[in-house]
Amino acid sequence: MTVTLEIKPELAATLLHQAAANGMDVSEYASTLIERAAFAKAIQPSGERKTLLELFSPLRDLNLDLERDRDPGREISL
């Protein structure tokens, strides 16, 4: 999809500077910013908080071995 934007000269200069700092051309950088903004709402937390059990419930049936390694590493002499 092609989108044409009319932006202020100050904003254009800022975008040019930021794109160059990130090693991108302006259109690639602007596309990245728009993509982040489009998906930002999906990753922002809603007002509802979940418990750890609710957060990890999708992993319940994966049979993962999540046991902590009890080896403290190397010996330390004090």
Backbone as CSV, one residue per row, in Angstrom:
resi,resn,N_x,N_y,N_z,CA_x,CA_y,CA_z,C_x,C_y,C_z
1,MET,0.846,-1.162,0.000,0.000,0.000,0.000,0.898,1.233,0.000
2,THR,0.513,2.207,-0.745,1.256,3.457,-0.779,0.443,4.529,-0.083
3,VAL,1.084,5.270,0.808,0.441,6.350,1.550,1.278,7.604,1.368
4,THR,0.620,8.717,1.073,1.319,9.991,0.946,0.930,10.866,2.126
5,LEU,1.925,11.399,2.810,1.686,12.236,3.986,2.193,13.644,3.744
6,GLU,1.451,14.622,4.206,1.896,16.012,4.216,2.351,16.305,5.645
7,ILE,3.633,16.557,5.835,4.148,16.819,7.178,4.898,18.136,7.200
8,LYS,5.024,18.687,8.380,5.721,19.966,8.566,7.207,19.783,8.299
9,PRO,7.872,20.829,7.838,9.306,20.738,7.561,10.141,20.334,8.788
10,GLU,9.738,20.798,9.979,10.481,20.436,11.190,10.392,18.932,11.442
11,LEU,9.208,18.373,11.216,9.019,16.945,11.410,9.803,16.159,10.362
12,ALA,9.813,16.666,9.143,10.571,16.001,8.080,12.053,15.963,8.425
13,ALA,12.569,17.063,8.950,13.982,17.113,9.336,14.271,16.134,10.463
14,THR,13.367,16.052,11.427,13.533,15.121,12.542,13.509,13.680,12.051
15,LEU,12.572,13.369,11.150,12.502,12.015,10.604,13.764,11.663,9.827
16,LEU,14.268,12.611,9.042,15.515,12.385,8.298,16.664,12.068,9.249
17,HIS,16.771,12.864,10.302,17.845,12.680,11.276,17.728,11.325,11.980
18,GLN,16.519,10.983,12.447,16.316,9.725,13.158,16.512,8.516,12.248
19,ALA,16.067,8.634,10.996,16.246,7.538,10.041,17.728,7.298,9.786
20,ALA,18.474,8.374,9.604,19.909,8.240,9.376,20.601,7.631,10.592
21,ALA,20.171,8.035,11.786,20.766,7.502,13.016,20.504,6.004,13.162
22,ASN,19.417,5.533,12.555,19.072,4.112,12.625,19.496,3.348,11.371
23,GLY,20.218,4.013,10.474,20.710,3.359,9.268,19.620,2.987,8.282
24,MET,18.557,3.784,8.224,17.433,3.508,7.328,17.167,4.713,6.445
25,ASP,16.438,4.482,5.343,15.967,5.631,4.591,14.654,6.092,5.233
26,VAL,14.201,7.274,4.869,13.054,7.879,5.561,11.789,7.040,5.403
27,SER,11.521,6.526,4.217,10.289,5.765,4.023,10.297,4.468,4.837
28,GLU,11.450,3.820,4.916,11.559,2.600,5.722,11.360,2.922,7.207
29,TYR,11.977,4.021,7.669,11.852,4.421,9.069,10.409,4.804,9.407
30,ALA,9.768,5.576,8.522,8.378,5.980,8.751,7.465,4.761,8.783
31,SER,7.719,3.792,7.909,6.933,2.564,7.892,7.079,1.815,9.213
32,THR,8.303,1.785,9.744,8.550,1.126,11.029,7.784,1.824,12.152
33,LEU,7.793,3.160,12.141,7.070,3.908,13.177,5.571,3.657,13.101
34,ILE,5.034,3.624,11.888,3.597,3.389,11.717,3.235,1.978,12.167
35,GLU,4.087,1.019,11.840,3.842,-0.364,12.249,3.840,-0.487,13.764
36,ARG,4.800,0.145,14.417,4.840,0.111,15.895,3.583,0.728,16.491
37,ALA,3.152,1.865,15.921,1.968,2.548,16.432,0.719,1.701,16.232
38,ALA,0.645,0.997,15.102,-0.525,0.177,14.812,-0.659,-0.980,15.796
39,PHE,0.480,-1.552,16.206,0.437,-2.698,17.105,0.604,-2.303,18.571
40,ALA,0.853,-1.039,18.859,1.085,-0.596,20.240,-0.140,-0.842,21.108
41,LYS,-1.323,-0.634,20.571,-2.535,-0.828,21.365,-2.684,-2.288,21.768
42,ALA,-2.257,-3.192,20.900,-2.389,-4.617,21.203,-1.478,-5.044,22.346
43,ILE,-0.335,-4.361,22.532,0.589,-4.775,23.579,0.504,-3.917,24.835
44,GLN,-0.265,-2.810,24.770,-0.408,-1.989,25.969,-1.323,-2.699,26.951
45,PRO,-0.981,-2.620,28.223,-1.824,-3.292,29.208,-3.179,-2.615,29.331
46,SER,-4.202,-3.410,29.425,-5.526,-2.856,29.675,-5.628,-2.570,31.169
47,GLY,-6.714,-2.032,31.593,-6.899,-1.732,32.999,-6.996,-2.993,33.846
48,GLU,-7.210,-4.128,33.190,-7.372,-5.398,33.895,-6.025,-6.067,34.116
49,ARG,-5.745,-6.483,35.327,-4.494,-7.167,35.647,-4.746,-8.660,35.755
50,LYS,-3.751,-9.443,35.320,-3.869,-10.886,35.396,-2.898,-11.432,36.424
51,THR,-3.259,-12.557,37.007,-2.359,-13.226,37.935,-1.312,-13.998,37.125
52,LEU,-0.236,-14.431,37.778,0.775,-15.237,37.099,0.174,-16.529,36.565
53,LEU,-0.736,-17.110,37.300,-1.382,-18.339,36.855,-2.131,-18.102,35.547
54,GLU,-2.833,-16.981,35.455,-3.562,-16.660,34.226,-2.601,-16.367,33.069
55,LEU,-1.490,-15.702,33.364,-0.519,-15.386,32.311,0.129,-16.631,31.734
56,PHE,0.428,-17.608,32.593,1.120,-18.805,32.148,0.183,-19.961,31.802
57,SER,-1.115,-19.784,31.905,-2.048,-20.866,31.612,-1.932,-21.400,30.181
58,PRO,-1.594,-20.606,29.162,-1.427,-21.191,27.825,-0.286,-22.203,27.757
59,LEU,0.648,-22.159,28.704,1.787,-23.080,28.706,1.502,-24.362,29.478
60,ARG,0.337,-24.457,30.068,0.000,-25.559,30.969,0.193,-26.932,30.331
61,ASP,-0.213,-27.109,29.104,-0.177,-28.434,28.480,1.079,-28.687,27.648
62,LEU,2.093,-27.871,27.784,3.303,-28.038,26.981,4.323,-28.979,27.609
63,ASN,4.109,-29.408,28.835,5.018,-30.315,29.544,6.452,-29.796,29.559
64,LEU,6.633,-28.566,29.951,7.957,-27.963,30.034,8.620,-28.316,31.351
65,ASP,9.909,-28.577,31.325,10.664,-28.835,32.536,11.271,-27.504,32.987
66,LEU,10.646,-26.860,33.936,11.075,-25.544,34.382,11.789,-25.578,35.725
67,GLU,12.356,-26.716,36.069,13.047,-26.843,37.339,14.326,-26.022,37.317
68,ARG,14.596,-25.341,38.404,15.785,-24.498,38.526,17.021,-25.351,38.714
69,ASP,18.117,-24.943,38.088,19.395,-25.632,38.253,19.904,-25.335,39.663
70,ARG,20.094,-26.367,40.466,20.516,-26.190,41.857,22.020,-25.999,42.005
71,ASP,22.784,-26.161,40.938,24.230,-25.991,40.986,24.549,-24.503,41.143
72,PRO,25.192,-24.104,42.257,25.461,-22.685,42.478,26.597,-22.142,41.621
73,GLY,27.226,-22.976,40.803,28.327,-22.498,39.976,29.658,-22.861,40.612
74,ARG,30.618,-21.991,40.517,31.949,-22.298,41.029,32.030,-22.106,42.538
75,GLU,32.991,-22.773,43.125,33.225,-22.656,44.556,33.840,-21.285,44.869
76,ILE,33.442,-20.724,45.988,34.004,-19.433,46.414,34.653,-19.629,47.762
77,SER,35.943,-19.276,47.851,36.657,-19.359,49.130,36.721,-17.984,49.754
78,LEU,36.271,-17.904,50.986,36.310,-16.615,51.690,37.392,-16.600,52.726
